[in-house]
Amino acid sequence: MSEEQARSGSLAHRVPELGALELLLAVARLGSLGAAARELGITQPAASSRLRSMERQLGVALVDRSPRGSRLTDAGALVTDWARQVVAAAEVFDAGAQALRATRDSRLRVAASMTIAEYLLPGWLLALRAGRPDTAVSLLAGNSAKVAELLLAGEADLGFVEGLTVPAGLDSAVIAHDRLTVVTAPAHPWARRPRPLTTAELAATPLILRERGSGTRQVLDAALGAPARPLIELSSTTAVKAAVISGAGPAVLSELAVGEELATRRLIGISVDGVPLRRDLRAVWPTGHRPTGPARELLSLTRG
């Protein structure tokens, strides 16, 4: 770059980089280019090259080099005073940035749909706490639509959803897979069926359902090709399970949520022919704002 171009370009082209200014300050303090290089952890040839580059950029000689050491020129002494102010300002900038990171890292707001919040997140959060004991974590549980709303409003740092699609305005990563299963109480007639249900039978039967907007209901409606018929609509997986166990009717729930009840036969799983009830579980965040700090660490733990 010519001297004229350097003068007419942006400030970044006219002002030496911070590393060069730190080198000049070290030379002024130690009286030796070699000692300055060692202090900064660079080789002496690299230090010489950095100093020459700064002198060319400024158009003045900064250091007289001799076998006895390195001495600042009059221009070098003046530039050193200015460099000291620039480096001090950079240290203030760095301290402020560290304070911002500390504030960010002191809390983590997670929004998750009900199945993930109840059956997967507790283990992930325990693992996060082992590595970040000082990070305060808050968990907001709701359906997939509510998770998207919280993220887009800036009220959550990372979300987890269970639906078929990614809500508008969010980026995502698949972190796990899940299956839905039809369940009834042991006394329900379906529990004694010798053959699987058909899609038509499931679609025609009123079911105990999660509320509209839940990922479970989205997957079920898509699998049936039409909205499922509601017998009762409830806002949590725990409430749906309790209603089924009481004999109120059948439901379609995540295998994650009913594993214990199936093992103890408090619920009976019912086979269904031709109904694809597999779904992806996703981490989500606002488009263009990839997770950082504790949110990024939690995301990595979900894939472990």
N, C-alpha and C positions, 0 to 999 in steps of 0.2 A: 504494500500500500504506500503511495507517495505521501509526502508531508502535507501537500495540499488536500488530498483525499482524507487524511487523518483529521485535519482541522475541520473539514466540512461534513464529516460523517456524524453518526450518533455518538452520544456520550460514551457508550460502551467501546467504541473504536478509539476514543481520544484519551480515556483514562486507563492506566495500567490495571491489570487484574489484581485481585486481593493478594494472591500468593506472591506476586512480585513485590508488592509493597511490604509484606511481612519479611521478605528476604532483605530488602533494603534496611528495614529497622534492625534486623539481626546483625547485619554488617556494621551498622553504626554503633551498636551496643558492644559487639565482640571485637571489632577491629580486624576481622579476618573473614574472607569469603569462605574458606574451608570450614571454619568453625560454625559460621552461619548455616552452611549446607548441612553439617552434621546435626545441628539443633533442629532443623526443619525436616530431617529425614530424607534428604535428596543427595544425589552425587554432586561433587564439585563441578564437573562439566555441565551438568544440568543447571546448577546455580549460575555459572558463568553465562550460559546461553540465555537464561531468564533475565539476567541483569543487562546483557547487551540488547536484548529485544526491548526492554523498557527504555533504555537510552535512545534507541532508534525511534521508538514511539514518541518520546518527549522531545527529541531533537537536541538534547544536551548531555554532556558527560556527567555522571553521577558519582563515580568512584575512581580514584587513582590507585592502581594496583602496582605493588612492588614486592621484591623478595621479603621485605620487612612486614608486609601486611597490606591491608586495604584501608584507604583513607577517603572520607567524603570530600568531594569538591565543594566549592561555595554553593553551586547550584544544587548539589546533592544534599547539603545540609538543609537548604530551604525546602527541597522536595520531601526530605525526611520529616520535617515538622508537619507538612501537609498530610503525609502518609500516616503519621501518628493519629491525626484527627479522623482520617477515613477508617483506619482499623478500629479505633475506639467506637465509631458509629456502627461499624459492622458487628462489633461485640454486643452492643446494645440491641441491634436487630436480631442477632442470634439468640440472646437471652429472651427476647420477646417471643420469638418463634418457639423456643423450648417451653415457655409458659403456656402458649396456646396448645401445644401438643400434650402437655401435662393435664390441662383442663379437659381436652378431648378424651384422653386416656383414663380420666378419673371416673367416667360413667359410660354405660352402654345401655341403650334403649332397644329392646328386642320386641318385635310384634310377630305373633305366630298364630296360625289357624289352630283350632282346638286339638286335633289329633296329635300334631307335632308338639304343641305346648305341653300336653299331658304325658306323652309316651316317649318322646325323643329328646326334647330340650333339657330336661333335668340332668341327664348324663353329660350332655355337652357343656352345660354351664358349670357343673362340678369340675370338669377337666379344665375349663377356662380359669376357674378360680384358683386352681393349683398353680398356674403360671402367672396369674394376675390377682393376687389376694387383695390389692387395694382398689380394684375397679368395682364400683357399685353398679350392679346390674338390675334393671327393672324389666319385667316381662308383661306385655300387654297381649292378652289372648282374645281372639275374636274369629269371625269367619274370614275367608280369603278376601272378600270385598273390603272388610274393615281394615285388614292388614295393608292393602293398597292405599286406602284413604289416609292411614297414619303416616306411611312413608312419604306420600306426596305432599302432606301438610308439614313435613319436617319434624314430626313428633316421634319418629323412630329412626334408628340408625341402620337396622338390618331387619328383614322380614322373612318369614317362611310360610309358603302356601301349598295347597294340595290339589288345586283345580286342574282342569285340562289345558287351560291357556294362561299366558302371562298377562296380568292386567296392564292396560295401556299406561305408558309413561315409566315402566319399570324394565330393567334388565334382570336376567336370571341365570342361575346355574342349577342343573339337576344334582341333588345331593343323595337321593335314595329313591327306592321304588316301594310301592305298597299295593296290596290287593284288597278289594272290598269283598265281603262275604254276606250272604243272606243268613240271618239268625232268627231263631224262634225260641220260645220257652219249651221245655221237654214235653209239656202236655198239649202243645199245638198239633193239629192234624198233620202238618207238613213234616213233623219230626218222625212220623211213622211211614212216610212215603217210600215205596220201593223203587221209585225212579226219579230222576232229576226234574225240577221244574222246567217249564218252557218259558221262553221270553214273553210270550203272550200271557201266560198265567201270572207271571210276576208283574207285568204291566197292568193287568186288570185288577190286581189286589191292592186295596188300601194299605199303606205302610206307615209305620212310625218314622218320621223323617226329621232331619235337621232343617233349619230354616233356609229360606231362599238366600243365595249368596254364599252358602258353604261349599267348599270344594267337594265334599262327599256327595252332595246333592247334584252338583254339576256333572260329575262323572256318571252317576246313576241315570240322570235324565238323558245324557248322550248315549249311554249303552242301550237304553230302552227305545231310543228314537223318538221319545215324546216325554213330556213331564210326568214324573211318577205321581200316583194318586195318594194324597195325604190322608191318613187316618188321624194322626196327631202331628203337629209341628213343634219341635223342641229346640232349644238354643244351645244344648251341649251334648256331647257324646255320652257323658255319664248319665244324663237324664234319659236319653234314648235307651241305653242299656237297662236302666231300672224299670222303664215302662215295659220293655220286652220280657224281662225276667218275671214281672208281675202278671204276665199273660195277656197284656193289652193288645198285642199283635206282633207281626214280624217287622224286621227292619233290615237295612243294608248298612253295615258298618265296616270300618277298617279292621283288618286282621290284627294290627298292632293293638287295637283297643279291646279286643275280645279274646285274646289268647288264653288268659287265665280262666275266664268263664267257660270257654270251650273245653279246656282241660279238666275242669271240675264238673262238667256237664250241667252247669246252671243255664247254659245256652247250648243250642244244637245248631251246627252248621248245615245248611241246606244247599245241595248241588243245583246248579242252573246250567242248562244247555244253551250255548250260543250267545251268552251275554259277556262281553269283554269288560271285566271290572278291575283292570290294572291301571295304576296311575303313577305319575312321577311326582315326587316331592321336591320342591324347589326353594332355594334361597333367592330372595329378590331385594333389589335396591333401586333408587331413582336412576333413570337413564343418564349415563355420563358421569355418575358419581360412584365409582367403584369403592367398596368398603376399605377403610383404613383403620390403623390402630387396633383396638380390641375387637371391633367388628370383623376385621380381616382375619384375626386369629380365630375367632369363633367359626367363621366360614371354613377355615382350613381344618378345624377339628371335626366338622360334620363329614368331611371326606376321609377321615382317618380310619 
